[in-house]
Amino acid sequence: MLFEVWAPHAERVGLHVDGRDRPMEPDPGRAGWWRAEADAGPGTRYGFALDDGPPLPDPRSRRQPDGPEGLSAVVDHSRFRWEREWFGRPLPGAVLYELHIGTFTHEGTFDAAAERLPHLAELGITHVQLMPVCPFPGTHGWGYDGVAPWAVHEPYGGPEGLARFVDAAHGHGLGVVLDVVHNHLGPSGNHLPAFGPYFTDTHHTPWGAAVNLDAPGSDEVRAYFIGSALAWLRDFRLDGLRLDAVHALRDTRARHFLAELSAAVDALAARTGRPLFLIGESDLNDPRTTAPREAGGHGLHAQWNDDFHHALHTFLTGERQGYYADFAAEGPGALVKTLMGGFFHDGTHSAFRGRRHGSPLTTHTTPAHRLLGYAQTHDQVGNRAVGDRLSARLSPGLLACAAAVVLCAPFTPMLFMGEEWGARTPWQYFTDHQDPELAEAVRSGRRREFAAHGWAAGDVPDPQDPATRLRSCLDWREPEREPHRALLDWYRRLIALRRAEPALTDPTWSYTGLSSGSDGCFSFQRGPLRVLLNPGDRPVKTWLGPRTGEVTEVVAAWRRIELPGPDGMLRLPPETAAVLRCGSRQGARGPGRDA
């Protein structure tokens, strides 16, 4: 088989394959590339030696059976026997579920996670969004310190394990989205700088030197990451990719890397006949992120919307520290603004940043499904000092309120694993660095970070302690107990309603009413469905008014409520959410049941 590697500054490159060494020759057709033929098959170990140095893993390695520091292994994706045909699932109308393979089950493998897929299908999920699965040091970690962007973490099950998981998901009608990291590589096991100018000091990021997207040699670096993205989508039949922290992709070239990547993904979708999509994580609040390339945008198909999360979080918790301060100061108005226009900071002053931030979306040209809405994510839980979920401080009724907003808003909803039953297990930051100095630096750095916010060092979990990861594993006994069972039923009902009611997946930013009234009731109406929340600890009476038409049905209610009387007044119990149908009385079914 043919082995190739880009090493533009090397004077000599050797191929180490199956215990033997042989020289490689410069590729006459591609500057900086080296090539050699050798007998090899699936599983054959190999590496590249630069200028008579030790063999290093292939930058484009598809498998690292002995970890990031070991030799690479040959993989033949054509040998995998797919059991199911898959024609794809598009993003519009989707309900995503963010999942970490290492803590979704105690086993922490693809095969163990696949056994829980029937739960997600029954819940009504359309796409599983996997956190990164590229190789990283040790066995357990979040995955954002991966160092081999083309390979699959071996302790999870390697490339065959991922393929089996995707095939099983497709068998349940579930699409699969993968979180990939293009903005940095992990601090341990990253050999890319030895091969070429993959990084540049022209720009700096929170992780150090930036990935080289615009300095000399960047053509090959851009092709490297685009090739990786296409390989995930093509070889593993994935439906989409979530791009980590795209605001950290420093690129001054006329055509931004994201626009080049989205064009390549759209071309692959056309060739395969499957809908493929890219979801960006960006804190820029920049409409260009999802604007079409033809309109000068980057052409991503969607982006995470942290502003919506922050508005909902402060509305329900009252927290006001750090970046929550501006949202808390606005009160319920912050949630109204994000529901109306997506971004809260759309050119307004951000006290957290000490400057103006963001730019407004043009809602009449931007479909609402281009923004992902969520009450919890791995970031918003795991980056807290003790990894506490909303369920650690909110009642089941307030968790039901959060679900009602997320699942009835016009955005593409996303859940974080275990959210659907109000999991009480925390999700904490954990690592498994093999370098003792790096492990101590991570441990002490995290404790220093939270000491500035008043946390005692002993209260911040040790990322290197195996117990930290074990505490973060879901407890699959919880859904069988109350109040978890009731909350799970609530999520199932709302997701089924979203699937059955076209108004809830309407991509237009249309509301008959959207208000946070002085009576303490927050409400909005989409089509014939009116969503009402009472986050307070006392019952409220709210006047529904004539604009909505006659209320004919309580479609869903966390606590039992009655239809409003002739005066149009509805009594809403404390800490509850309800969905009402307005219009003709034909088909009315009466009051909602207790959850």
C-alpha positions as CSV (number, residue, x, y, z in Angstrom):
1,M,0.0,0.0,0.0
2,L,1.0,3.6,-0.5
3,F,2.1,5.6,2.6
4,E,2.3,9.4,2.3
5,V,3.1,12.3,4.7
6,W,3.6,16.0,4.5
7,A,6.9,17.1,6.1
8,P,8.1,20.2,4.2
9,H,11.1,21.0,6.3
10,A,12.5,17.5,6.6
11,E,15.7,16.5,4.7
12,R,15.0,12.8,5.1
13,V,11.9,10.8,6.0
14,G,11.8,7.1,6.7
15,L,8.8,4.8,6.9
16,H,8.8,2.4,9.9
17,V,6.3,-0.3,9.1
18,D,5.8,-3.6,10.8
19,G,9.2,-3.4,12.6
20,R,11.1,-2.6,9.4
21,D,12.6,0.7,8.1
22,R,12.8,2.0,4.6
23,P,13.4,5.4,3.0
24,M,10.7,7.6,1.6
25,E,11.0,9.6,-1.6
26,P,9.8,13.2,-2.3
27,D,6.6,13.3,-4.2
28,P,7.4,15.0,-7.5
29,G,3.9,16.3,-7.9
30,R,3.4,17.8,-4.4
31,A,5.9,20.0,-2.7
32,G,6.7,18.9,0.8
33,W,5.1,15.5,0.5
34,W,7.0,12.1,0.9
35,R,5.8,8.7,-0.3
36,A,6.7,5.0,-0.2
37,E,5.1,1.6,-1.0
38,A,5.1,-1.2,1.4
39,D,3.2,-4.4,2.1
40,A,0.7,-3.7,4.9
41,G,-2.9,-4.5,5.8
42,P,-5.5,-3.6,8.5
43,G,-3.8,-3.5,11.9
44,T,-0.2,-3.1,10.6
45,R,1.7,-0.8,12.8
46,Y,3.7,2.1,11.2
47,G,5.2,5.5,11.8
48,F,7.4,8.1,10.1
49,A,11.0,9.0,11.2
50,L,12.0,12.6,10.4
51,D,15.8,13.2,9.8
52,D,16.8,9.9,11.4
53,G,14.7,10.6,14.5
54,P,12.4,8.1,16.3
55,P,9.3,6.9,14.4
56,L,6.3,9.2,15.1
57,P,2.6,8.5,14.6
58,D,1.1,9.5,11.3
59,P,-0.6,12.9,11.4
60,R,-3.4,11.4,9.4
61,S,-3.5,8.2,11.6
62,R,-6.9,6.5,11.6
63,R,-6.1,4.4,14.6
64,Q,-3.8,4.7,17.6
65,P,-4.1,1.3,19.3
66,D,-1.5,2.1,21.9
67,G,-2.5,5.7,22.6
68,P,-1.3,9.0,21.2
69,E,2.4,8.3,21.7
70,G,2.3,4.9,20.1
71,L,2.6,3.8,16.4
72,S,-0.3,4.2,14.1
73,A,-2.2,1.3,12.7
74,V,-3.6,0.8,9.2
75,V,-7.4,0.9,8.9
76,D,-9.5,-0.2,5.9
77,H,-13.0,1.4,6.3
78,S,-14.3,-0.5,3.3
79,R,-14.1,-3.7,5.4
80,F,-16.8,-2.7,7.9
81,R,-20.1,-4.4,7.2
82,W,-22.8,-1.8,7.6
83,E,-26.1,-3.5,8.5
84,R,-28.4,-0.7,7.6
85,E,-29.0,1.7,4.8
86,W,-29.0,5.3,5.9
87,F,-30.3,8.3,3.9
88,G,-29.7,10.9,6.5
89,R,-31.7,13.2,8.8
90,P,-31.6,16.9,8.2
91,L,-31.2,19.5,10.9
92,P,-34.6,21.3,10.5
93,G,-37.1,19.7,12.9
94,A,-34.4,17.9,14.9
95,V,-34.1,17.3,18.6
96,L,-30.4,16.8,19.6
97,Y,-29.0,15.0,22.6
98,E,-25.4,15.8,23.7
99,L,-23.7,12.6,25.0
100,H,-20.3,11.8,26.4
101,I,-19.3,8.2,25.6
102,G,-17.1,7.9,28.7
103,T,-19.8,8.8,31.2
104,F,-23.1,7.9,29.5
105,T,-22.5,4.4,31.0
106,H,-20.1,3.2,33.7
107,E,-18.4,1.0,31.1
108,G,-17.6,4.1,29.0
109,T,-17.6,2.4,25.6
110,F,-19.4,2.8,22.3
111,D,-20.9,-0.7,22.7
112,A,-22.3,0.1,26.1
113,A,-23.7,3.4,24.9
114,A,-25.4,1.6,22.0
115,E,-27.3,-0.5,24.4
116,R,-29.0,2.7,25.7
117,L,-30.1,4.0,22.3
118,P,-33.7,2.6,22.6
119,H,-34.1,5.0,25.5
120,L,-33.3,7.9,23.2
121,A,-35.5,6.7,20.4
122,E,-38.4,6.3,22.8
123,L,-37.7,9.8,24.2
124,G,-38.1,11.2,20.6
125,I,-34.5,12.3,20.0
126,T,-33.6,12.6,16.3
127,H,-29.8,13.0,16.6
128,V,-27.2,12.0,19.1
129,Q,-24.4,14.5,19.4
130,L,-21.2,12.8,20.6
131,M,-18.6,14.8,22.4
132,P,-15.1,14.4,20.9
133,V,-13.8,10.9,20.4
134,C,-10.3,11.6,19.1
135,P,-7.4,9.9,21.0
136,F,-6.2,11.7,24.1
137,P,-3.8,10.7,27.0
138,G,-5.0,8.0,29.3
139,T,-8.4,6.3,29.4
140,H,-10.9,8.9,30.6
141,G,-11.3,12.6,29.8
142,W,-13.7,15.1,28.2
143,G,-12.0,14.7,24.8
144,Y,-11.1,18.3,24.1
145,D,-7.4,17.6,24.5
146,G,-7.3,15.2,21.6
147,V,-4.2,15.0,19.5
148,A,-5.0,12.8,16.5
149,P,-7.9,14.5,14.6
150,W,-8.4,11.6,12.2
151,A,-8.5,8.8,14.7
152,V,-10.8,7.3,17.3
153,H,-10.0,6.9,21.0
154,E,-9.1,3.2,21.5
155,P,-10.5,2.8,25.0
156,Y,-13.9,3.8,23.7
157,G,-13.7,1.0,21.1
158,G,-11.6,2.5,18.3
159,P,-12.9,3.1,14.7
160,E,-14.8,-0.2,14.6
161,G,-16.6,0.6,17.8
162,L,-17.6,4.0,16.5
163,A,-18.9,2.4,13.3
164,R,-20.9,-0.1,15.3
165,F,-22.4,2.7,17.4
166,V,-23.4,4.7,14.3
167,D,-24.9,1.7,12.6
168,A,-26.9,0.9,15.8
169,A,-28.1,4.5,16.0
170,H,-29.3,4.4,12.4
171,G,-31.2,1.2,13.2
172,H,-33.2,3.2,15.7
173,G,-33.7,6.1,13.3
174,L,-31.2,8.3,15.0
175,G,-28.7,10.5,13.2
176,V,-25.2,11.0,14.7
177,V,-23.3,14.3,15.1
178,L,-19.7,14.4,16.2
179,D,-18.0,17.2,18.1
180,V,-14.6,18.0,16.5
181,V,-11.9,20.4,17.6
182,H,-10.0,22.4,15.0
183,N,-8.9,25.3,17.1
184,H,-6.2,23.5,19.2
185,L,-4.7,20.1,20.1
186,G,-4.0,18.7,23.5
187,P,-0.9,19.6,25.5
188,S,0.4,16.0,25.6
189,G,1.1,13.7,22.6
190,N,0.9,16.4,19.9
191,H,3.6,15.6,17.3
192,L,2.2,17.8,14.5
193,P,4.8,20.6,15.0
194,A,7.6,18.1,14.2
195,F,6.1,17.5,10.8
196,G,5.4,21.0,9.6
197,P,4.0,24.5,10.3
198,Y,0.7,23.3,11.7
199,F,0.8,26.1,14.3
200,T,1.8,29.8,14.1
201,D,2.9,32.4,16.5
202,T,1.1,35.0,14.3
203,H,-1.9,34.6,16.5
204,H,-2.4,33.3,20.0
205,T,-5.3,31.5,21.7
206,P,-6.1,30.4,25.2
207,W,-4.2,27.2,24.4
208,G,-1.1,28.9,23.0
209,A,0.0,29.3,19.4
210,A,-2.9,29.2,17.0
211,V,-3.6,26.6,14.4
212,N,-2.0,27.9,11.2
213,L,-4.9,28.9,8.9
214,D,-3.4,32.0,7.3
215,A,0.5,32.0,7.6
216,P,2.9,30.3,5.2
217,G,2.1,26.6,4.8
218,S,-1.5,27.2,5.7
219,D,-2.9,25.7,2.5
220,E,-1.8,22.3,3.6
221,V,-3.0,22.8,7.2
222,R,-6.5,23.9,6.0
223,A,-6.6,20.9,3.7
224,Y,-5.6,18.7,6.7
225,F,-8.5,19.8,8.9
226,I,-11.0,19.8,6.0
227,G,-9.9,16.4,5.0
228,S,-10.4,15.2,8.6
229,A,-13.9,16.6,8.7
230,L,-14.9,15.0,5.4
231,A,-13.5,11.7,6.5
232,W,-15.7,11.6,9.6
233,L,-18.8,12.3,7.6
234,R,-17.9,9.9,4.8
235,D,-16.3,6.9,6.4
236,F,-18.5,6.8,9.5
237,R,-21.7,7.9,7.8
238,L,-22.2,10.8,10.2
239,D,-24.9,13.3,9.7
240,G,-23.1,16.4,10.9
241,L,-20.3,17.9,12.9
242,R,-20.3,20.3,15.9
243,L,-17.2,22.6,15.5
244,D,-15.7,23.6,18.9
245,A,-15.1,27.3,19.6
246,V,-14.9,28.5,16.1
247,H,-14.2,32.1,17.4
248,A,-10.7,30.8,18.2
249,L,-10.0,29.9,14.5
250,R,-7.7,32.9,13.7
251,D,-7.9,33.5,10.0
252,T,-7.2,36.7,8.1
253,R,-7.4,35.3,4.6
254,A,-10.0,36.6,2.2
255,R,-11.9,33.3,2.3
256,H,-12.4,32.2,5.9
257,F,-11.6,28.6,6.8
258,L,-15.2,28.0,7.8
259,A,-16.5,29.1,4.4
260,E,-14.1,26.7,2.7
261,L,-15.1,23.9,5.1
262,S,-18.8,24.5,4.7
263,A,-18.4,24.5,0.9
264,A,-16.6,21.2,1.0
265,V,-19.3,19.6,3.3
266,D,-22.1,20.8,1.0
267,A,-20.3,19.3,-2.0
268,L,-19.9,16.0,-0.1
269,A,-23.6,16.1,0.7
270,A,-24.4,16.5,-3.0
271,R,-22.2,13.6,-3.9
272,T,-23.6,11.2,-1.2
273,G,-27.2,12.3,-1.5
274,R,-27.4,12.7,2.3
275,P,-28.1,16.0,4.1
276,L,-25.0,16.9,6.0
277,F,-24.6,19.9,8.3
278,L,-22.1,21.9,10.4
279,I,-23.0,23.4,13.8
280,G,-20.6,26.0,15.2
281,E,-19.9,26.9,18.8
282,S,-19.2,30.7,18.7
283,D,-19.4,33.4,21.3
284,L,-19.1,36.2,18.7
285,N,-22.8,36.7,18.2
286,D,-21.9,37.3,14.6
287,P,-24.7,36.7,12.0
288,R,-22.0,35.9,9.4
289,T,-21.4,32.5,11.1
290,T,-24.6,31.0,9.7
291,A,-25.2,33.4,6.8
292,P,-25.0,31.8,3.4
293,R,-21.6,32.1,1.6
294,E,-23.4,33.8,-1.3
295,A,-24.3,36.6,1.2
296,G,-20.8,36.9,2.5
297,G,-21.3,34.5,5.4
298,H,-19.4,31.4,6.5
299,G,-22.3,29.1,5.5
300,L,-22.5,27.0,8.7
301,H,-25.9,25.4,9.0
302,A,-26.4,26.3,12.7
303,Q,-24.7,27.6,15.8
304,W,-25.0,27.2,19.6
305,N,-26.8,30.1,21.2
306,D,-25.4,30.7,24.6
307,D,-27.3,33.9,25.0
308,F,-30.6,32.0,25.1
309,H,-29.1,29.6,27.7
310,H,-27.9,32.5,29.9
311,A,-31.3,34.3,29.7
312,L,-33.2,31.1,30.6
313,H,-30.6,30.2,33.3
314,T,-30.8,33.5,35.1
315,F,-34.6,33.6,34.7
316,L,-34.9,30.3,36.6
317,T,-32.0,30.4,39.0
318,G,-31.4,34.1,39.8
319,E,-27.7,33.7,39.4
320,R,-25.9,36.9,38.4
321,Q,-22.1,36.2,38.6
322,G,-19.7,36.6,35.7
323,Y,-21.3,36.7,32.3
324,Y,-24.8,36.1,33.8
325,A,-24.8,39.7,35.2
326,D,-26.2,41.4,32.1
327,F,-28.9,38.8,31.7
328,A,-29.9,38.9,35.3
329,A,-30.1,42.7,35.3
330,E,-32.6,42.6,32.5
331,G,-34.8,40.0,34.2
332,P,-37.4,38.2,32.2
333,G,-36.8,40.7,29.4
334,A,-33.6,39.0,28.5
335,L,-35.5,35.8,27.8
336,V,-38.1,37.7,25.8
337,K,-35.3,39.3,23.7
338,T,-33.5,36.1,22.9
339,L,-36.8,34.4,21.9
340,M,-37.6,37.3,19.6
341,G,-34.2,37.8,18.0
342,G,-31.8,35.1,19.1
343,F,-29.0,37.2,20.5
344,F,-29.2,39.2,23.7
345,H,-25.9,41.0,23.0
346,D,-26.6,42.3,19.5
347,G,-24.4,45.4,19.7
348,T,-25.2,46.1,23.3
349,H,-22.7,46.7,26.1
350,S,-21.4,43.6,27.8
351,A,-20.3,44.3,31.3
352,F,-18.4,41.0,31.4
353,R,-16.3,42.0,28.3
354,G,-16.2,45.7,29.1
355,R,-17.3,46.6,25.6
356,R,-20.1,46.4,23.1
357,H,-20.6,42.9,21.7
358,G,-22.4,41.2,18.9
359,S,-24.6,42.2,16.0
360,P,-28.3,41.6,15.4
361,L,-29.6,38.7,13.4
362,T,-31.9,39.5,10.5
363,T,-34.8,37.3,11.6
364,H,-36.8,37.5,8.4
365,T,-33.9,35.9,6.5
366,T,-32.4,33.7,9.2
367,P,-34.5,30.6,10.0
368,A,-34.8,30.1,13.8
369,H,-33.6,26.5,13.5
370,R,-30.1,27.8,12.7
371,L,-29.8,28.5,16.4
372,L,-29.6,25.7,19.0
373,G,-31.5,26.3,22.2
374,Y,-30.7,24.5,25.4
375,A,-31.0,24.7,29.2
376,Q,-27.8,22.7,29.9
377,T,-24.7,21.6,28.0
378,H,-21.4,20.0,28.9
379,D,-19.8,23.4,29.1
380,Q,-22.5,25.0,31.3
381,V,-22.5,22.1,33.7
382,G,-18.9,20.8,33.6
383,N,-17.2,24.2,33.8
384,R,-18.9,24.9,37.2
385,A,-16.7,24.3,40.2
386,V,-18.4,21.1,41.3
387,G,-20.2,20.2,38.0
388,D,-23.6,20.7,39.4
389,R,-26.6,20.4,37.1
390,L,-29.8,22.5,37.2
391,S,-31.4,19.6,39.1
392,A,-29.0,20.3,42.0
393,R,-30.8,23.6,42.8
394,L,-34.1,23.7,40.9
395,S,-37.3,21.9,41.8
396,P,-38.8,19.4,39.3
397,G,-41.4,22.0,38.5
398,L,-38.8,24.6,37.5
399,L,-36.9,21.9,35.5
400,A,-40.3,21.3,33.7
401,C,-40.4,25.1,33.0
402,A,-37.0,25.0,31.4
403,A,-38.0,22.0,29.2
404,A,-41.2,23.8,28.1
405,V,-39.3,26.8,26.9
406,V,-36.5,24.8,25.1
407,L,-38.9,22.4,23.4
408,C,-41.6,24.9,22.4
409,A,-39.3,27.7,21.2
410,P,-38.5,28.0,17.5
411,F,-34.8,27.0,17.9
412,T,-33.4,23.6,17.3
413,P,-33.6,22.1,20.8
414,M,-30.7,20.2,22.4
415,L,-30.6,18.2,25.7
416,F,-27.6,17.3,27.7
417,M,-27.5,13.6,28.7
418,G,-29.6,12.8,31.8
419,E,-31.4,16.2,31.7
420,E,-34.6,14.5,30.6
421,W,-35.0,12.8,34.0
422,G,-33.4,15.5,36.1
423,A,-30.3,13.4,36.8
424,R,-28.8,14.1,40.2
425,T,-25.3,12.9,39.2
426,P,-22.9,15.8,38.7
427,W,-20.9,16.2,35.5
428,Q,-17.4,17.2,36.6
429,Y,-14.2,18.1,34.9
430,F,-11.9,15.0,34.8
431,T,-8.6,14.1,33.0
432,D,-6.2,11.2,32.9
433,H,-2.9,12.8,32.0
434,Q,0.0,10.4,32.1
435,D,2.6,13.2,32.6
436,P,2.7,13.9,36.4
437,E,3.8,17.6,35.9
438,L,0.9,18.2,33.5
439,A,-1.5,16.5,35.8
440,E,-0.5,18.7,38.7
441,A,-0.6,21.8,36.6
442,V,-4.2,21.0,35.6
443,R,-5.2,20.2,39.2
444,S,-3.7,23.3,40.7
445,G,-4.8,25.6,37.9
446,R,-8.4,24.6,38.2
447,R,-8.3,25.1,42.0
448,R,-6.8,28.6,41.6
449,E,-9.4,29.5,39.0
450,F,-12.3,28.8,41.4
451,A,-10.5,30.1,44.5
452,A,-11.0,33.5,42.9
453,H,-14.7,32.9,43.1
454,G,-14.6,31.9,46.8
455,W,-14.3,28.1,46.5
456,A,-12.0,26.3,48.9
457,A,-9.4,24.2,47.2
458,G,-10.7,21.0,48.9
459,D,-14.2,21.6,47.5
460,V,-13.0,21.6,43.8
461,P,-12.9,18.0,42.6
462,D,-9.5,16.6,41.6
463,P,-9.6,16.1,37.8
464,Q,-7.1,13.3,38.0
465,D,-8.9,11.3,40.7
466,P,-10.8,8.4,39.1
467,A,-13.7,9.0,41.5
468,T,-14.3,12.3,39.7
469,R,-15.2,10.5,36.5
470,L,-17.2,7.8,38.3
471,R,-19.3,10.5,40.1
472,S,-20.0,11.9,36.6
473,C,-21.5,8.7,35.1
474,L,-25.2,8.6,34.7
475,D,-27.2,6.5,37.2
476,W,-29.6,4.5,35.0
477,R,-31.7,3.5,38.0
478,E,-32.9,7.0,38.5
479,P,-35.5,7.1,35.6
480,E,-37.4,4.4,37.4
481,R,-37.9,6.5,40.5
482,E,-39.8,9.6,41.3
483,P,-39.6,12.5,40.6
484,H,-37.3,11.5,37.8
485,R,-40.0,9.3,36.1
486,A,-42.5,12.1,36.0
487,L,-39.9,14.5,34.5
488,L,-39.0,11.9,31.9
489,D,-42.6,11.6,31.0
490,W,-42.9,15.4,30.7
491,Y,-40.0,15.5,28.2
492,R,-41.5,12.7,26.2
493,R,-44.8,14.5,26.0
494,L,-43.3,17.8,24.9
495,I,-41.0,16.2,22.3
496,A,-44.0,14.2,20.9
497,L,-46.0,17.5,20.8
498,R,-43.2,19.2,19.0
499,R,-43.2,16.4,16.4
500,A,-46.9,16.5,16.0
501,E,-47.6,20.2,15.9
502,P,-46.2,22.0,12.9
503,A,-46.3,25.4,14.6
504,L,-43.5,24.3,17.0
505,T,-41.0,23.6,14.2
506,D,-42.0,26.6,12.1
507,P,-38.6,28.2,11.4
508,T,-40.1,31.7,11.4
509,W,-39.8,33.9,14.4
510,S,-43.6,34.2,14.9
511,Y,-45.4,34.7,18.1
512,T,-49.0,35.6,18.7
513,G,-48.0,36.9,22.2
514,L,-44.7,37.0,24.1
515,S,-44.7,38.6,27.4
516,S,-43.5,38.5,31.0
517,G,-46.5,40.0,32.7
518,S,-46.6,41.8,36.0
519,D,-48.7,38.9,37.3
520,G,-45.6,36.8,37.4
521,C,-46.6,34.6,34.4
522,F,-44.3,34.2,31.4
523,S,-46.0,33.2,28.2
524,F,-45.7,33.0,24.5
525,Q,-47.9,31.5,21.7
526,R,-46.8,29.7,18.6
527,G,-49.7,28.9,16.2
528,P,-52.6,27.5,18.3
529,L,-50.4,26.6,21.3
530,R,-49.8,28.9,24.2
531,V,-47.0,28.2,26.6
532,L,-47.3,29.5,30.1
533,L,-44.8,29.4,33.0
534,N,-45.2,30.3,36.6
535,P,-41.6,30.1,38.1
536,G,-42.7,31.6,41.4
537,D,-43.5,29.8,44.6
538,R,-47.1,31.1,44.7
539,P,-50.1,30.5,42.4
540,V,-50.9,33.3,40.0
541,K,-54.0,34.2,38.1
542,T,-53.4,35.4,34.6
543,W,-55.8,36.8,32.1
544,L,-55.5,35.1,28.7
545,G,-57.4,37.8,26.9
546,P,-59.3,37.7,23.7
547,R,-56.4,37.8,21.3
548,T,-55.6,34.2,21.6
549,G,-59.1,33.0,20.9
550,E,-61.0,30.5,23.1
551,V,-58.8,28.1,25.1
552,T,-60.2,24.7,24.3
553,E,-57.6,22.2,25.7
554,V,-54.9,21.8,28.2
555,V,-52.5,19.9,26.1
556,A,-49.9,19.4,28.8
557,A,-49.4,20.7,32.3
558,W,-46.8,19.9,35.0
559,R,-49.5,20.3,37.7
560,R,-53.2,19.9,37.2
561,I,-54.9,23.1,35.9
562,E,-58.5,23.8,34.8
563,L,-59.6,25.6,31.6
564,P,-60.2,29.3,32.2
565,G,-63.7,30.4,33.0
566,P,-65.8,32.9,31.1
567,D,-63.8,35.8,32.5
568,G,-60.6,34.4,30.7
569,M,-58.7,34.1,34.0
570,L,-56.4,31.0,34.4
571,R,-55.1,29.9,37.7
572,L,-51.5,28.6,37.4
573,P,-50.0,26.7,40.3
574,P,-46.5,27.6,41.5
575,E,-43.4,26.3,39.8
576,T,-45.3,24.9,36.8
577,A,-45.6,25.0,33.1
578,A,-48.5,24.4,30.8
579,V,-49.3,24.2,27.1
580,L,-52.8,25.2,26.0
581,R,-54.5,24.9,22.7
582,C,-56.5,28.0,21.5
583,G,-59.2,28.0,18.9
584,S,-62.2,25.8,18.1
585,R,-63.5,23.6,20.9
586,Q,-63.7,20.7,18.5
587,G,-61.6,17.8,19.8
588,A,-61.1,19.4,23.3
589,R,-59.9,16.9,25.9
590,G,-60.3,18.8,29.1
591,P,-57.7,19.5,31.9
592,G,-54.2,18.3,31.9
593,R,-53.2,15.5,34.2
594,D,-50.8,15.6,37.1
595,A,-47.2,15.0,36.1
